[in-house]
Amino acid sequence: MTGNGRNDHLINIAAILEELSHEIEQLGARLCSDPAIIGAHIMSLQAIDLIAQKQQGLAELLRAECATTGIAAIGVEELQCRLLADQPSC
C-alpha cells in the first residue's frame, strides 16, 4: 500500500472517530436534560464527556502532519501521557 493509501485510511478512521465523538456527546446531552439522571449519574456523565474528548483528540492526531505536534495539541492530558508513555513528566 502506498503512503497515500495509508493516509486515506487514517483520514477515514479519523472521520469515524469524530462521528462517534459527536454521537456520544449527543447521548450525554440527552441524558443531561433529566435532572434526576444528572443527580444519580454525574460521574458517568463526565466519563461520557471524557470518552468523546479522547475520540476527538485521536481523530485530530490521525489527521496531523506531525505526530509530535498532534500529540501536543490533544486537550486531554491523560491521553497525551499515554501516547508519550516514555516521557518522564507523565
Rosetta silent file (secondary structure, phi, psi, omega in degrees, C-alpha in Angstrom):
SEQUENCE: MTGNGRNDHLINIAAILEELSHEIEQLGARLCSDPAIIGAHIMSLQAIDLIAQKQQGLAELLRAECATTGIAAIGVEELQCRLLADQPSC
SCORE:     score description
SCORE:     0.000 S_00000001
   1 L     0.000  139.241  179.924    0.000    0.000    0.000 S_00000001
   2 L   -78.133  165.444  176.771    1.309    3.443   -0.821 S_00000001
   3 H   -58.121  -38.001  179.859    1.737    6.228    1.686 S_00000001
   4 H   -66.126  -39.089  177.013   -1.284    7.980    0.192 S_00000001
   5 H   -62.776  -40.942  177.587   -3.458    4.890    0.644 S_00000001
   6 H   -63.806  -43.436  178.772   -2.381    4.673    4.269 S_00000001
   7 H   -62.112  -39.199  178.010   -3.129    8.372    4.743 S_00000001
   8 H   -61.609  -42.129  178.706   -6.574    7.880    3.199 S_00000001
   9 H   -63.421  -42.412  179.840   -7.272    5.087    5.675 S_00000001
  10 H   -64.844  -39.215  178.176   -6.122    7.244    8.592 S_00000001
  11 H   -65.065  -40.260  177.729   -8.314   10.136    7.435 S_00000001
  12 H   -65.161  -41.903  177.325  -11.291    7.754    7.180 S_00000001
  13 H   -62.442  -42.815  178.410  -10.591    6.389   10.670 S_00000001
  14 H   -60.154  -41.268  179.540  -10.341    9.957   11.978 S_00000001
  15 H   -63.766  -41.184  178.597  -13.708   10.800   10.425 S_00000001
  16 H   -64.961  -43.938  177.234  -15.325    7.779   12.073 S_00000001
  17 H   -59.570  -41.498  179.113  -13.819    8.691   15.457 S_00000001
  18 H   -62.914  -44.507  177.851  -15.119   12.245   15.024 S_00000001
  19 H   -60.172  -46.229  179.466  -18.614   10.952   14.188 S_00000001
  20 H   -61.464  -39.101  179.944  -18.586    8.667   17.220 S_00000001
  21 H   -64.267  -38.683  178.353  -17.478   11.514   19.476 S_00000001
  22 H   -68.107  -38.878  178.595  -20.402   13.652   18.291 S_00000001
  23 H   -63.568  -42.722 -179.047  -22.827   10.773   18.805 S_00000001
  24 H   -71.361  -33.236  174.653  -21.638   10.167   22.348 S_00000001
  25 H   -63.054  -41.945  178.719  -21.761   13.914   23.094 S_00000001
  26 H   -63.891  -40.246  176.384  -25.374   13.963   21.891 S_00000001
  27 H   -60.169  -47.281  177.978  -26.159   10.983   24.098 S_00000001
  28 H   -59.211  -41.617  179.406  -24.607   12.773   27.071 S_00000001
  29 H   -64.106  -41.036  177.639  -26.580   15.919   26.301 S_00000001
  30 H   -63.371  -42.535  178.947  -29.844   13.965   26.158 S_00000001
  31 H   -65.106  -34.469 -179.425  -29.072   12.309   29.477 S_00000001
  32 H   -73.602   -8.679  178.688  -28.196   15.692   30.999 S_00000001
  33 L   -77.642   -8.741  179.461  -31.641   17.003   30.136 S_00000001
  34 L  -110.121  109.704 -178.415  -33.040   14.975   33.051 S_00000001
  35 H   -56.682  -31.810  179.485  -32.054   16.405   36.463 S_00000001
  36 H   -66.989  -39.303  177.866  -32.660   13.037   38.139 S_00000001
  37 H   -66.902  -41.701  178.540  -30.156   11.357   35.831 S_00000001
  38 H   -59.368  -47.714 -178.384  -27.640   14.120   36.451 S_00000001
  39 H   -62.173  -37.225 -175.364  -28.025   13.750   40.201 S_00000001
  40 H   -88.749  -20.303 -170.394  -27.697    9.990   40.156 S_00000001
  41 H  -136.566   32.827 -175.490  -25.056    9.595   37.464 S_00000001
  42 H   -58.448  -40.537 -179.179  -22.849   12.696   37.332 S_00000001
  43 H   -65.442  -40.023  178.434  -19.608   10.691   37.326 S_00000001
  44 H   -66.674  -38.299  177.864  -20.821    8.512   34.465 S_00000001
  45 H   -65.293  -38.016  176.349  -21.902   11.575   32.502 S_00000001
  46 H   -66.796  -35.289  177.291  -18.459   13.079   32.984 S_00000001
  47 H   -65.700  -38.148  176.447  -16.940    9.809   31.776 S_00000001
  48 H   -60.749  -43.844  178.926  -19.067   10.010   28.632 S_00000001
  49 H   -62.915  -41.353  179.708  -17.727   13.511   28.003 S_00000001
  50 H   -65.108  -38.386  176.425  -14.148   12.340   28.515 S_00000001
  51 H   -59.609  -45.638  179.459  -14.642    9.494   26.034 S_00000001
  52 H   -62.091  -41.599  179.068  -15.830   11.997   23.433 S_00000001
  53 H   -63.938  -40.647  178.591  -12.837   14.268   24.109 S_00000001
  54 H   -64.743  -42.018  178.400  -10.422   11.355   23.738 S_00000001
  55 H   -61.985  -41.639  178.488  -12.041   10.319   20.470 S_00000001
  56 H   -64.976  -40.968  178.055  -11.729   13.870   19.156 S_00000001
  57 H   -62.777  -42.888  178.439   -8.089   14.022   20.218 S_00000001
  58 H   -65.728  -38.247  177.279   -7.284   10.746   18.492 S_00000001
  59 H   -61.562  -45.419  178.862   -9.089   11.909   15.355 S_00000001
  60 H   -64.021  -38.802  178.266   -7.026   15.094   15.279 S_00000001
  61 H   -61.873  -42.553  179.227   -3.835   13.098   15.852 S_00000001
  62 H   -64.922  -27.866  178.769   -4.626   10.872   12.881 S_00000001
  63 H   -85.699  -15.568 -173.804   -5.105   13.984   10.729 S_00000001
  64 L   -67.400  143.842  175.968   -1.930   15.697   11.962 S_00000001
  65 L   -71.262  -32.970 -176.574    1.036   16.089    9.629 S_00000001
  66 L  -127.202  125.408 -177.608    3.426   15.549   12.544 S_00000001
  67 H   -61.481  -40.687 -178.835    2.731   13.089   15.368 S_00000001
  68 H   -61.584  -45.926  178.659    4.645   15.137   17.949 S_00000001
  69 H   -66.907  -39.212  179.332    2.657   18.273   17.156 S_00000001
  70 H   -63.048  -42.405  178.329   -0.558   16.274   17.013 S_00000001
  71 H   -65.873  -41.780  179.936    0.011   14.788   20.453 S_00000001
  72 H   -61.897  -27.494 -177.664    0.892   18.196   21.880 S_00000001
  73 L   -84.062   -9.720 -179.840   -2.419   19.555   20.566 S_00000001
  74 L   -67.404  130.730 -175.602   -4.517   16.912   22.346 S_00000001
  75 L   -84.660   -1.987 -178.993   -6.561   18.577   25.064 S_00000001
  76 L  -108.989  108.517 -175.224   -6.747   15.557   27.379 S_00000001
  77 H   -58.877  -40.035  179.383   -3.559   15.290   29.442 S_00000001
  78 H   -57.560  -42.096  179.339   -4.180   11.646   30.355 S_00000001
  79 H   -68.510  -41.505  175.719   -4.304   10.749   26.657 S_00000001
  80 H   -56.332  -46.719 -178.630   -1.164   12.772   25.932 S_00000001
  81 H   -63.217  -39.772  178.131    0.659   10.892   28.687 S_00000001
  82 H   -64.559  -36.926 -179.723   -0.449    7.514   27.378 S_00000001
  83 H   -76.963  -22.379  178.793    0.785    8.422   23.922 S_00000001
  84 L  -114.825   44.665 -172.488    4.058    9.722   25.353 S_00000001
  85 L   -55.855  -24.578 -178.277    4.491    6.911   27.881 S_00000001
  86 L   -85.712    1.176  179.845    8.277    7.144   27.680 S_00000001
  87 L   -84.735  127.695 -177.899    8.240   10.778   28.826 S_00000001
  88 L   -65.664  -24.518 -177.444    9.290   11.200   32.499 S_00000001
  89 L   -71.936  -16.094  179.779    6.932   14.142   33.062 S_00000001
  90 L   -96.442    0.000    0.000    3.916   11.868   32.628 S_00000001
